[in-house]
């Protein structure tokens, strides 16, 4: 490598990552629809509006102050949601408020477009940090961006996309911290950033606790006995411990600090999980295998990652196998246990909404596959097969963006007797969201704003 090749390589990687993020933003904006599919999104908008105008998280913009009542005549309650997303969306609200003829909700709904594209960019950086070539990392990130349920949920104002970005970003920062510690390099900035990232995930959604084991697994040193710490690294570890303790203390008391009643109630969550243990199998099978909510069915490209596991075994990349696997087990079992047989379904959405934060972790398994397919002399049949799977997965996401979700609900409600979405709709292939939505093509107007 000559002297000038290193900066050129860095420039190439940065340019490729930037093009990836900007390109995905363009794709997501093209399929933007600008309206809510759930009351949860309106409640989050209420909190954003109140935080922007009054500095509180009260719900009073859309659902609490009904005409002819005014805000002075009502005492709206606190929005019972984690505070991070409304806080981060405040700039979008203020921009829309200052510009004429710009819809407030329409502008706030742009939030997850950038967040989802940045998740793909973080996945790209993760691949580079693991030693993969830029082209392979970009292909895996692109497959995540256009081939998983992340795309349809970029159009919403749910909290799951933000949790996906922050949790993956935290794992990436932990990885870089561990690598620098192992190499004897200064790691204080990465260490503080990783702890801060983990803290932010807790304030994005309390379900971040389910992804915490995977992030901690990424942090474990490869050979603890051979780890030699410098004085600066000892100071960094001490600061990490202090910041972690502070973040944990805030999280444990977040319900009191933010006036929440149904969030961060850890004892209540444990009781729910214990009560739902007899029905645990239904939620687990639902997330993995059901026709209506299976993660693999709604993001088929992730199945390609399973083909890369043997290569990871041969290369001895056990941690790259274990981290996504830990995330998969903890998210699927955790949500199934807490939500139970009646609520695992997740409400209105495209596929398993609760599993959106899991998808970028599973996309890490795509890295060895994309590396193999992008290599010189790769089998042509393998490349064509992978492209077909990606095309199928993209078709699934296009279907989720073009067919209005309420059209699916209306179709089920019009049957005699009506079909229940979270019962027969989840378990019967005939009433699967994929099959019914495919049949509605041509009968409904595309759910695209333009």
Beta strands, then each sheet from edge to edge (+ up, - down):
end
